């Protein structure tokens, strides 16, 4: 049973990243970064999730995992489940933050 945990963790992380990517892309496949940033700064959790995804992938902005974590955290604190899962994954892998197993499962 223990060997399944890392695989399940990876699957959940990938799914959450796909969800966040979907929120950050317009119907034409392009990111409207200005609007996304405006909405994120106003406190829109879905926009914060999307902006975090942009920074995580370097989509329209330079790739910056620490900045991605900042936006994921803002969304997660508002109850955005995908952001909570991604934030846990970031802590679990130590990407953009120091690796912390306790924070990863919080």
PAPALUM-488291 format. One line per field, with one value per residue (C-alpha): x, y, z; residue in one letter; residue number from 1. Coordinates in nm, 2 decimals, m for minus. Example, Ala and Ser with C-alpha at 12.3 -4.5 7.8 and 13.67 -1.06 7.14 Angstrom:
// residues 2
c1	c(1.23 | 1.37) .
c2	c(m0.45 | m0.11) .
c3	c(0.78 | 0.71) .
code	c(a | s) .
pos	c(1 | 2) .
This chain:
// residues 106
c1	c(0.00 | 0.28 | 0.43 | 0.10 | 0.12 | 0.38 | 0.19 | m0.14 | 0.02 | 0.17 | m0.17 | m0.34 | m0.07 | m0.10 | m0.47 | m0.46 | m0.21 | m0.43 | m0.73 | m0.52 | m0.40 | m0.75 | m0.85 | m0.56 | m0.63 | m0.90 | m1.11 | m0.87 | m0.58 | m0.41 | m0.37 | m0.51 | m0.25 | m0.35 | m0.71 | m0.60 | m0.36 | m0.62 | m0.87 | m0.61 | m0.51 | m0.88 | m0.90 | m1.06 | m0.95 | m0.99 | m0.78 | m0.52 | m0.51 | m0.47 | m0.20 | m0.01 | m0.03 | 0.11 | 0.41 | 0.45 | 0.47 | 0.62 | 0.31 | 0.32 | 0.56 | 0.90 | 0.88 | 0.90 | 0.79 | 0.81 | 0.57 | 0.35 | 0.33 | 0.24 | m0.06 | m0.16 | m0.15 | m0.38 | m0.63 | m0.59 | m0.66 | m0.99 | m1.09 | m1.00 | m0.95 | m0.73 | m0.50 | m0.49 | m0.39 | m0.13 | 0.02 | 0.04 | 0.22 | 0.46 | 0.55 | 0.57 | 0.82 | 0.99 | 0.92 | 0.90 | 0.92 | 1.13 | 1.02 | 0.79 | 0.59 | 0.38 | 0.27 | 0.22 | m0.07 | m0.21) .
c2	c(0.00 | 0.24 | 0.22 | 0.36 | 0.68 | 0.86 | 0.75 | 0.88 | 1.20 | 1.25 | 1.18 | 1.43 | 1.69 | 1.65 | 1.68 | 1.99 | 2.15 | 2.07 | 2.24 | 2.55 | 2.56 | 2.55 | 2.85 | 3.06 | 3.02 | 3.20 | 3.02 | 3.11 | 2.94 | 3.27 | 3.41 | 3.75 | 3.82 | 4.18 | 4.09 | 3.78 | 3.99 | 4.26 | 4.00 | 3.82 | 4.14 | 4.22 | 3.89 | 3.66 | 3.31 | 3.15 | 3.43 | 3.38 | 3.01 | 3.09 | 3.35 | 3.10 | 2.85 | 3.11 | 3.16 | 2.79 | 2.72 | 3.05 | 3.12 | 3.49 | 3.57 | 3.44 | 3.11 | 3.17 | 2.90 | 3.12 | 3.37 | 3.08 | 2.96 | 3.31 | 3.32 | 2.96 | 3.04 | 3.34 | 3.12 | 2.83 | 3.06 | 3.15 | 2.78 | 2.72 | 2.34 | 2.31 | 2.57 | 2.38 | 2.06 | 2.23 | 2.41 | 2.08 | 1.93 | 2.23 | 2.17 | 1.79 | 1.84 | 2.14 | 2.35 | 2.73 | 2.66 | 2.46 | 2.09 | 2.04 | 1.72 | 1.87 | 2.16 | 1.93 | 1.74 | 2.04) .
c3	c(0.00 | 0.08 | m0.27 | m0.41 | m0.22 | m0.44 | m0.76 | m0.62 | m0.51 | m0.86 | m1.03 | m0.80 | m0.87 | m1.24 | m1.24 | m1.02 | m1.26 | m1.56 | m1.39 | m1.31 | m1.67 | m1.80 | m1.58 | m1.72 | m2.09 | m2.30 | m2.55 | m2.83 | m2.64 | m2.54 | m2.19 | m2.13 | m1.87 | m1.80 | m1.72 | m1.52 | m1.31 | m1.25 | m1.13 | m0.92 | m0.75 | m0.68 | m0.49 | m0.75 | m0.64 | m0.98 | m1.14 | m0.86 | m0.95 | m1.32 | m1.26 | m1.04 | m1.33 | m1.57 | m1.34 | m1.29 | m1.66 | m1.78 | m1.99 | m2.08 | m1.79 | m1.69 | m1.52 | m1.14 | m0.90 | m0.59 | m0.76 | m0.86 | m0.50 | m0.38 | m0.61 | m0.54 | m0.16 | m0.21 | m0.39 | m0.15 | 0.15 | m0.01 | m0.04 | m0.40 | m0.39 | m0.69 | m0.55 | m0.22 | m0.39 | m0.61 | m0.31 | m0.13 | m0.43 | m0.44 | m0.07 | m0.13 | m0.42 | m0.28 | m0.59 | m0.52 | m0.15 | 0.08 | 0.09 | 0.39 | 0.43 | 0.71 | 0.49 | 0.19 | 0.37 | 0.57) .
code	c(x | x | x | x | x | x | x | x | x | x | x | x | x | x | x | x | x | x | x | x | x | x | x | x | x | x | x | x | x | x | x | x | x | x | x | x | x | x | x | x | x | x | x | x | x | x | x | x | x | x | x | x | x | x | x | x | x | x | x | x | x | x | x | x | x | x | x | x | x | x | x | x | x | x | x | x | x | x | x | x | x | x | x | x | x | x | x | x | x | x | x | x | x | x | x | x | x | x | x | x | x | x | x | x | x | x) .
pos	c(1 | 2 | 3 | 4 | 5 | 6 | 7 | 8 | 9 | 10 | 11 | 12 | 13 | 14 | 15 | 16 | 17 | 18 | 19 | 20 | 21 | 22 | 23 | 24 | 25 | 26 | 27 | 28 | 29 | 30 | 31 | 32 | 33 | 34 | 35 | 36 | 37 | 38 | 39 | 40 | 41 | 42 | 43 | 44 | 45 | 46 | 47 | 48 | 49 | 50 | 51 | 52 | 53 | 54 | 55 | 56 | 57 | 58 | 59 | 60 | 61 | 62 | 63 | 64 | 65 | 66 | 67 | 68 | 69 | 70 | 71 | 72 | 73 | 74 | 75 | 76 | 77 | 78 | 79 | 80 | 81 | 82 | 83 | 84 | 85 | 86 | 87 | 88 | 89 | 90 | 91 | 92 | 93 | 94 | 95 | 96 | 97 | 98 | 99 | 100 | 101 | 102 | 103 | 104 | 105 | 106) .
